Amino acid sequence: MPSLSLLSPHTVFTPGESVRFRCSVLLRHHLCDFHLYKQGVATPLVTQRADQAQIGVDLTLSDIETFHQGGYSCQYSMRGGFPAQLLSSPSSNSINITVVELMTPQHWYNTSSEAPAGSVLKGQSFNITCFTPKQYPGGSFQLRLIRFNGTVRQSLPALSQSVTFTFPNAQSSSEGYYSCLYRVQLGGRTFVSRESQPLPIAIRDPDPVLSPIVISWLVSCVTFVVAVITIIIVAKVLCNKEKKPSELERETRTCEFPPLSHHKPEIVWTILTLPYPLTSYDGTSRQRVPKRKQDHERVDGQGGSSCVCPASS
C-alpha cells in the first residue's frame, strides 16, 4: 500500500496556490504510474509516470480553487499477471486540505434620518456594519478609518457573518473614509480579505432650530407690529392734545354784570364749565355750576339769559 505525505508546510491554502504531495511505496515493483485522488471523485486529479528505479513521486495540485478542499489519497498502478494487465494498488492514507476564500466584506452605516446622505450630525451616534458572506471560525472584522492626519483601526470578533461598530458621539475626529476587511487565522496562517470600497462620512454641525430666513421673517414681522403700535399710540396722543383746547373753547361763556352804580365799572366774568362737577357756595345756599348747554341767569334778578356767577363778597 502506498503512503501519501504533504510536502507543503501547511494544510490551509487560498485560491490560486499549489499543493505538493508525495506518494511513495516501500518495495520496488514494476511501477507505471502514481495517481492522486480526491475523495468522492472517481478519476484522478493528478497522474505522474514513474521510472522503474523510483519508489515515490511528487504530485502537485496547481492553481487550486475552493472545490479542491477535502481529503486526498494516492494509488499506484503496475503491470503484472498473465496475460499482462494493469493492476492498481489499494488507496493510501488520506490527507485533508482547506481552501480559504475570503470575500470582500460589505459595509454600510446608520444614523439619524435628519442627517444628509453621507453625513452624520455632530454629537449624534452612528453605526457602521461590516458583513461577509462566508465566515470561518476565529475570524474577526477590522474597521479602518483613513483621516487627513493618519489611520485608525478597530477590530471586533466575528461571532456571526456581520458585526457593528458603534460611535456614540460623532466628532470631527470621526470624519474620514471607512473600510472593512475580514481576517482569520487557520492552520498557522493568517488570511486577510480585500478591503471594501471606502465609505466617506462627513461630520456636520446640526442646523439651527430657526433658519436664517425664518429668523429674518420673524424680525420683520415684529418690527412691523411695533411700528404700527407706535404709530397708533402717537396718533392717539396727538388727537387728545388737539381735542382739549377745542372743548375748552366750546365750554367758555361770558357773563356781563350790569353796573351796580354809576360810580363802579362794569365787571365782566368769564365762566369756564369744567367736564367734572364743581360746587360753589354763596352764603348758606348751595348751587352746582351747570355743565353744558344750560342757560345762565343774570345776577341782577331781572330775567334774561345769562350765567350764574359766584357771589362777590
Buried (B, 14 or more C-beta within 10 A) or exposed (E): EBEBBBEBEBBBBBBEBEBBBBBBBEEEBEBBBBBBBBEEEEEBBBBBEBEEEBBBBBBBBEEBEEEBBBEBBBBBBBEEEEEEEEBEBEBBEBBEBBBBBBEBBBBEBEBEEEBEEEBBBBEBBBEBBBBBEEBBEEBBBBBBBEEEEEEBEEBBEBEEBBBBBEBEEBEEEBBBBBBBBBBBBBEEBEBEBEBBEBBEBBBBEEEEEEEEEEEEEEEEEEEEEEEEEEEEEEEEEEEEEEEEEEEEEEBEBEBEBEEEEEEEEEBEBEBEBEEEEEEEEEEEEEEEBBEEEEEBBBBEEEEEEBBBBEEEE
